[in-house]
Amino acid sequence: MPPHYIWLFFAILMETMGTTALQASQQFTRLWPAIATVICYAMSFYFMSFALKAMPVGVVYAIWSGLGIVLIACIGYVLFGQKLDLPAILGLAMIIAGILVIHLFSKTSTH
């Protein structure tokens, strides 16, 4: 796997952890989850900067935000009991399909 995808993976992981901590911080009223939110987001942007050395910003952001949305929806469902109806599940499936199209067929996405 190319190094820029590894950096992007870590950026997505940190963004997902940061958003999970944001939910756990209860609108920044709980100190440690709030601190974790800020640290995770900072690390996410730092890791994303390495992916941007080899990939266009639009592609990086599409993959970062798209996979982040899907992962957070799954985490919200499992950890926080948030429900997903059929339109939400279909929308998430379309996001995954869009990311696959970018990755598999776009020449702007470096491999």
C-alpha positions in Angstrom: 0.0 0.0 0.0 1.4 3.4 -0.9 2.5 5.6 2.1 0.0 8.4 1.3 -2.9 5.9 1.7 -1.4 4.8 5.1 -1.3 8.5 6.2 -4.9 9.0 5.0 -6.0 5.9 6.9 -4.5 7.3 10.1 -6.1 10.7 9.4 -9.5 9.0 9.0 -8.9 7.0 12.2 -8.1 10.1 14.2 -11.0 12.0 12.7 -13.4 9.2 13.7 -11.9 9.0 17.2 -12.2 12.8 17.5 -15.8 12.8 16.5 -16.6 9.9 18.8 -14.9 11.9 21.7 -16.9 14.9 20.6 -20.2 13.0 21.2 -18.8 11.7 24.5 -17.8 15.2 25.6 -21.5 16.2 25.8 -21.0 19.6 24.1 -17.6 20.1 25.6 -18.9 19.8 29.2 -16.7 16.8 30.0 -13.0 17.7 30.2 -11.2 14.6 29.0 -13.4 13.7 26.0 -13.2 17.4 25.0 -9.4 17.3 25.2 -9.3 14.1 23.2 -11.5 15.7 20.6 -9.0 18.6 20.0 -6.0 16.3 20.0 -7.5 13.7 17.6 -8.6 16.4 15.2 -5.2 18.0 15.2 -3.6 14.7 14.6 -6.0 14.0 11.8 -5.1 17.2 10.0 -1.4 16.5 10.5 -1.7 13.0 9.0 -3.8 14.3 6.2 -1.1 16.8 5.3 1.2 13.9 4.4 -1.5 12.4 2.1 -1.8 15.7 0.4 1.8 15.5 -0.8 0.8 12.8 -3.3 -2.9 13.2 -3.8 -5.2 16.1 -4.8 -6.9 17.9 -2.0 -10.4 17.1 -3.4 -9.7 13.4 -3.6 -8.2 13.3 -0.1 -11.0 15.3 1.4 -13.7 13.1 -0.4 -12.2 9.9 0.9 -11.5 11.4 4.4 -14.9 12.9 4.9 -16.8 10.0 3.2 -15.2 7.2 5.2 -15.4 9.3 8.3 -19.2 9.7 7.8 -19.7 6.0 7.3 -17.6 5.0 10.3 -19.2 7.6 12.6 -22.6 6.4 11.5 -21.6 2.8 12.4 -20.1 3.9 15.7 -23.2 6.0 16.5 -25.3 2.9 15.9 -23.2 0.6 18.0 -22.0 2.8 20.9 -24.7 5.5 21.2 -27.8 3.6 20.1 -28.5 6.0 17.2 -30.8 4.4 14.6 -30.3 4.3 10.9 -33.3 4.0 8.6 -33.3 2.6 5.1 -32.6 6.0 3.4 -29.7 6.6 5.7 -28.2 3.1 4.9 -28.7 3.7 1.2 -27.0 7.0 1.4 -24.1 5.5 3.3 -23.8 2.8 0.6 -23.7 5.5 -2.1 -20.9 7.3 -0.2 -18.9 4.0 -0.2 -19.7 3.5 -3.9 -18.4 7.0 -4.6 -15.2 6.4 -2.8 -14.7 3.1 -4.7 -15.3 4.8 -8.0 -12.6 7.5 -7.1 -10.2 4.8 -5.9 -10.7 2.3 -8.7 -11.3 4.4 -11.8 -10.0 8.0 -11.3 -6.7 8.9 -12.7 -6.4 11.8 -10.2 -6.2 9.3 -7.3 -2.6 8.2 -7.2 -2.0 4.5 -6.6 
